[in-house]
Amino acid sequence: MNNFSSIKQATYAKNGVVATSEGLAAQAGLEILKKGGNAIDAAVATAACLTVVEPCSNGIGSDAFAIIHYEGKIYGMNASGRSSHNISIEKVKNLKHESMPKYGVIPITVPGAPKAWATLIERFGNLSLVEVMEPAIKLAREGYSISHNVGNYFEKAIKNYEANNVGPEFDQFFKTFKNGSKYYKTGDIFKNELMAKSLEEIAYTNSDSFYKGYLADKIDNFMKKHGGFIDKEDLKNYEVEFVEPLSINYRGYDILELPPNGQGITALMALNILKQQNTFVRDTNTLHKQIEALKIAFTDTMTYVTDPKFMKINPEFLLRDEYAKIRYAQIEDYAKKYEPIDYKSSGTVYLATADEMGNMVSFIQSNYMGFGSGIVIEDTGISMQNRGHTFSLDSNHHNALEPNKKTYHTIIPGFLMKDNLPVGPFGVMGGFMQPQGHLQVMMNLIDFGMDPQAALDAPRFRWDEGLKVAIEKGFSPSTLHKLLKLGHEVSYENKIGGFGHGQIILKNDNGYQIGTETRCQGHIAYY
């Protein structure tokens, strides 16, 4: 039973289900399931549609990650991109930047989403990429009514980009995402023929056009014209990586996240720290310890996590019991700031799908910071991510900018197992909120016995920096005052978008139990 402010209850599905933040994308995934596609086909269909119906969060030029349960086995996919072979700290500083810029051509790394879609369908799908991407192409070509949630972000984001991005390299962005001289708003019709044609190019060439064909030429020409670093060689050399997920056992459940360069390890580290205490109840003391554990985990991951080929610390060390015990002992009855552990002396739009065969997908893709770099490639409608913004221009930093390197990534899919059997996919999108959301919904499910809808609806907190913590209005004033007494610089935040948007699918004997996000227009399509 859901005791929180939402009027929604958990949804039950017998055969297949798609859960994501936009209804049209979820319906597209369901259409593919009913057409004979499996959970992987549905995930790619939904992901492609999200680039069209939620362009303020992701685009064709996104990165992507996934955890796939297919025919009884677990697979991890990392489709984040590398920096250009042309780039260096010196070159960026010579362009008068003391830190990596947020917008423009400089922070763009090679986008991985198109290759991810093609690779997933080729390896696991029942249908062709053309069949799976047909709903996205149709939506881009024929148009759709912008939803309330997307409409709000659309207008705010475009105003922000207008204030910060001046120059010819941004012209295509405003031509694509402004409604003439006006702003797109809720209820307006959005369609883009160039986006439809690019999606067709990707579908009919199995993504090759994006990496070594017509679209690759367009990207290469645009970058040369505007002083970017990514070129045809970078695109041609791009490959999706399959990786072994990391996991911890938490109260009898195995919680799976992808390894670095993603920040999923942050959630696992914090849960491992909290596991040192046998039981928790939902009170202020538990909130305090959750906040402190996340602060500790972030202190280490934001110092050490980068491309695993460049990491100076073994990620496995950060998940060992000895690390968790050392860090748990540092939590006291008041809020603190923490320093990174001295490892030398001590040793990441979300969607979830499931089908009637028990295959399940936890999938996330993003442009980062809303519309991403503010760059749309000419004649394509392709908006590009700005993932390189997280690189450091300090050559001594673990995540220092280097050629052909993956940066610290915020987007992370999660997956739950028990006794070597799949329980289901989960995820909470939203920048550095993601591991914080993962920890909170997992503890809601496991420690506090909530169903997936209640686990998502429960009020959330978000640690920002130092001692600063934001909480939702669902927490009582007495909780706020108690946290203040413990030394947290805590305040209510009215913007619900700052606490992440999540989806959960759990497998049961009769099918699936599902929860969707009520902080946006989360949608569950099922049969």
N, C-alpha and C positions, 0 to 999 in steps of 0.2 A: 504494500500500500504506500502511495506517495503522500507524505505529509507536508510537502513544501508548497510554495506559492503557485506552481504550475497546475493547471487543470488537467494536464495529460497524465495518463497512466501508461505503464509499460505495454508495448504492443507484442502480439504473438503471431508468428507466421509458421505455417506448416511446411511450405515448399522452399521458397526463395525470398530474399529480401535485399533491398538497397537502402542504406541510410546515409544521408548527406545534408548539406546546408541549404540546398535549393531544390524545390519540387520538380522542376522540369528535368533536371539532371537525374534525379532519382527515378522518375518515370521512364527516362531513356534506358537506364540500366535494367529496369523491370521488363521493358519491351524486349531487350536482348535476351533476358532469361527465358521469356515465353517463346522466343524464336528458336530456342534450342541452345543458346549460349550458356556457358557456365559462369561461376562467380568471377573468374578472371576476365572473361569477355564483358561482363556487366560492369566491372570496375573500370576498364579502359573506356567503355562507352560513356560512363558517368564522368570520368575525369576529362575526356575530350569536351563534353557538354559544359562542364564547369568553366572551361576557358572562355566560353561564349556567354553564359548566363551570370557568371560572377567574375567579370574581368577585373574588378577592383581587388581581387585576392590572388588571382593566378592568371596565366596566359599560355599561349602556345610556346613561348620562350621560357617556360618554368623549368625547375628541377623537380624530381620526384623520388620518393622512397616507398617501399612496400614490404610487408611481411605476408607471405602467401602460404596457406595450408592447402595442399593439392594432393589428392589421392594418398592421404595418410602421412605426408611428409611436409616439413616446414622449410621454406626458402626465404632468404632475405635479399632484397634488391636495393642497391644504392645507385640511383641515377642522378647524382649531383655532378656538376661539371668542374673541370679544372680551369685554372687561370691560363691565359695565353702563354705560349712559349716565347712571345715577344716582350712580356712585361717584366718590370723589376722595380724595386723600391726607388732606385736612383731615377728611373725614367718618370715615375709618378711625381717624385719630389721636384724634378726639373720642370714639371707642369704647374708648379706653385701650390702643391698640396702637401700639408704637414700630416694629414691623416687621409685614409681612403674616403673619397667622396661618396655621398649617398646616391647621387643621380648622375645621369650622363653615360657616356660610353666606357669610362674607365672601370667601374665596378662590375661590368658584365663578365661573367664566366660562361663557359660553353653550356648551353641549356641541355638538360637531359631528358625532359618529358617526352618529346616525340619518339626518341629511341626507346624509352621505357615502354611506351604503348606498343610499339612494333615488337619488341623483344618478348613482352609478356604474352601477346597473342601467338607469336611464333612458337613459343615454348610450351604454353599451357592452354591456349584457347581452343574452342570448338569451331569458331567461325573465323572468317577472314577479317583483316583489319578494315577493309572497305565496308563490310557489313556492320561492323562494330561502330565505326565512326560516322555512319550515315545520319543518325539523329543529330549529332553536333553540326554537321555540314548543313542540314536542313534548317536548324535553328538560326545559324549565322546568316543563311541566305534569305529566309522568309521572315525572320525577326520574331521577337517575343516582347511581352510587356514586362518592364523592369519591376521587380518586387520591392516591397517597402524597405527591407534591410539593405539590399544592394543599392537602391536609389539614394538612401541616406549617405552611404559611403562614397558613391559616385560623385555627388556634388561636393562634399567636403574634401575629397582627395584631389579633385581637379583644381579647386581653389588653391590648395596647398601647392600643387605642382606649378600653377601659374605664378605663384609668389616666389618660388625657388628656382624655376627652370626657364632661363631666357637664352635663346640662341637657336640657330637653324636646325640643330640636331633634334630639337624637341618639336618641330613643326608637325611631323607626321603623327605624333602622339595626340596633339590637340585636334588634328583633323579627324582622328579615329574616335576619340572619346569625348569630344564636345559636340553638342547638337547645334552645329552652326555657330552662331554667336551666343547661344544659350547653353545651360547645363542640362544634362540628362537628369530627370527626376523620376520618382516613383510613378508608375503607370505609363511612362513614355515607351514607345516602341524603339527597340535597338536592333539594328541589323547591319551586317557588314559583308559585302560581297568579296572583298579582298581576303577577309578572314576565312570565308567559306572556301575560296579557291586554294588557300594555303593548306587548310585541313584536307581538301581533296588531294593536293600534291603529296602530303604526308601519307594519306591512306593508300593511294594507288601506287606509290613507290616504296611502300613498306618503310617509310621515314627516310629513305636514301636522299630524297630531294633536299631535305633539311641539312644534311651533313656532307653531301658531295655532288649536288645537282643544282637545279634552278634556284631553290631557296637559299642554298649555301652561297651561290654567287651573289644573290641580293644582300645577304648579311655581310659578306666580304666587301662588296662595293660600298655599302653604307659605312662600315668601319673605316675603310680607307679615306672616304670623303670627309669624315668628321673626327679623325684622329684617334680612333679606337685601336685596340690591340688584337682582339680576336680576328683570326683570318681563316682561309680555307683549310690550311694545314691543321689548325686546332680542331675544326669541325670534322674533318676527314678522319682524324685519329681518335675521335671520341668512341668509347665503348661503355655500355652498362656493366656494372659489376654485381655479381651474386656473392653475398657474404653470409657468414654464419652469425645468426643473432646472438647477442649476449643475453644472459638470464640470471635471475636470482630466485631462490625459493623463499616465498613470503607466506608464512602461516599455511603451508601445504600447497600453495599455488606457485607455479612457475610463471613469472612475469618476464616477457620477452621484449627486448628493444634492439634496434640495430646498433652496431658498434660505431665508434668515431670514423668519420668526421662529424657524425650527428651527435646531438646532445641528449639522446635517449639514456645514455649512461648516467646522466644527472639524476633522473628519477630513480633508477636502480640503486645508486649510491645512497640517496636520501632514505629510501625504503629500507635498505640494509642497515643503516644507522638506527632507524626507528625500531627495527626488528629486535634490537638489543633489549628493548622493554617488552615484557610478555604480553600485556594487554593495554588497550586504550579505551576510554569512553569519550563521547563527544562533549568536551568541555574546553575551557580556556587553556588549561594546562596542556592539553593535546595540541591545540592550535599553536601554542608557543613552541612546542617541540617540533612540530611539522615545519614551522617557519625557520627555526634554527637549523634543522637538518638540511633543508633546501639551501640555506645560505652557505653552509659548509660545502655541500656538493658543488654548488655554482662556483664557489671560490676556487676549487680545484679544477673543474672542467673548463672554466673560462681562462684559466692559466695554461692548461696542458693540452686540451683537445684541439686537434687539427687533422690534416690528412694523415691517416695511420702510417703512411710511408715516411712521414717526417716526424712522428711523435717520439719524444725522448723518454716517455714513460709507458710501460705496458698497461693497457686498459684493465687487464685482469687484476692488477694490483689494487686498483681503486674499488674493486668488488670483493676483495678478500675480507674475511671476518676480522683479521687483525687491524685492517684500516678502519672498519666500522666500529670496532671497540674503542680504538684510540679517539676517533671523532665523537662518538656518543659520550664518552667521558668528559669531553670539553663543553657539553651543553649544561648550562647552569640555570638558575631560577630567575634570570634576567636576560634581556636581549643583549647580544654582543656582536662585534665585528670579528671576522676570522681571517687568518692568513693562510695562504696555500700550504699544504703539507710539503715538507722537504722530502721529495721522493728519493733523493740520492741516499739519504740516511735511513729511509723507511722501506726500503726495498725496491632547428627545423617550425590548400583546402583539404579537409579530411573527408574520406568516405569509407564505408565498410560494406562489404557484400557477402552473401552466402547463397549457396544453391542446395537443391534437394539431395545432392550426392555427398554433402558435407564439406565441400570445398569452401574456403573462406578467404577473404582478402582484407587486409588493413592497408589503406593506400592514402598517401598525402602528397600534394604538389603545391608549389607556391612560387610567386614572383618575388616575395619578400617586400615588406614595407608597402603593402597595398598594390599599386600598379607597378611596383618594381623600379627600374632605372629611369622611367619616363621616356624610354626610347622605344619607338615603334619603327620597324624596318620598312623602308619605302616600298610601296606597291604590294605589301603582303598582309598588313593588319597584325603582324606578329609583335606583341609586346615582350620585352626582354627583362629578365630578372636582374637584380643588382647584388647577387650573393657575395661578390668580392668585397663589399663594404665591410665585412667582418674581419678581413685581413688587417694585420698591424703593419705599420711602416717602421716599426722598431725592429731592426735586424736581429736583436737578441730575444725577441718574443717567440714563444713556441709556435704561434700562428702567424709568423712573419710572412709577408708577401714574397713569393718566389715563383718562377716560371713552372707551368705544368703541375700546379699544386691545388688540391681541394681545400677549401676553407672550413672553419667552424660553421656547422649548419644547424639551424634551429628546428627544421621540420622533422617530425619523428612519428612513425606509426607504432602502435603497441599491439601485443597479442598475449592472451592468457591461456595457460595450459594447466591441467591437473592430472597427476598420475599418468603422464605421457600421452594424454588425450587432449584434443583441442577443446577449449571452452569458448574462445571467440576473440574477434578483433575489437580494439578500442582505440580511441584517439581524441585528443583535444588540441585544436589548432590555435595559433596565436603567438608567434614569436617566442620570446623567452618565458611566456606563460605556459608553454606546452609541457615541459617536465613537471611543473608545479600542478598543472591540471591532471596529468597522469597520476601523480602521487595521491591527489585528493580523491579522484574517482575510484582508484583502486582500494584505498582505505575505506571509502564509503561502501564499496561492494563487500570487501573481505572482513574488515574489522567491525563494521557497523551493520552488516547484513541488509543493505539496501538493494532493491531491484535496480536494473540499469537506468530506468527513467528517473527514479529518486536520486540515484548516485550522481546523475548529471544536474538535476535541479537543485541539489543542496547548495547553499551559499558558498562562495569561494573567496579565498584571499589571494593576494599577489605580492610577493616580495619584489621590490624594485631595485633598491641599492642601499648600502649602509644599513641603517635601522628603519628605513622607510617601507611601510606595508600599507597596501590598499585593501579594503574589505568591501563586500557588497552589503546592500541595505538589509539583506536577509539575516545578518548577524544583529543581535540585540544591542542597545546602547550599553548595557552592563558588560557585555563581552568586549566592546570597544574600550571602556574605561579600565577593565582588568588588564587588557593588553598594554594600555598606556602605563599602568602601574608597573608592569614588567619591563618597561623601558623601550617598548616598540614605538616608533613614530608612526602611529597608525591613524588612518582617516577613512571615512566613507568615500566611495567613488560612485557617482551616479551613472556613468557611461557603462552599460552592460557589456559593450563590445570588448572591453579591456580584460575580461576574465576568461576568454577563450570560448570556442564553440566545439562541442564534442558529439561523438556517436559511439554507441556500444551495441554489439550483437553477441548474445550468449546462446550457445547450443544447449538444448535440453532434449528429453526423451521424445517429445512430440514435434520437434522442429526448432524454432528459435524464439528468444525473448529479446526485445529490442528497446533501446532508449534513444531519443534524439534531442538535439539542443533546442531549448525554448528561449534562449537569449538571442536567437536569430530565427529565421523561418525554417528550422530544421524539418526534414520530411522523411517519412518512411514509406517506401513503395514495396508492397509484398503480395504474395498470393499463396 
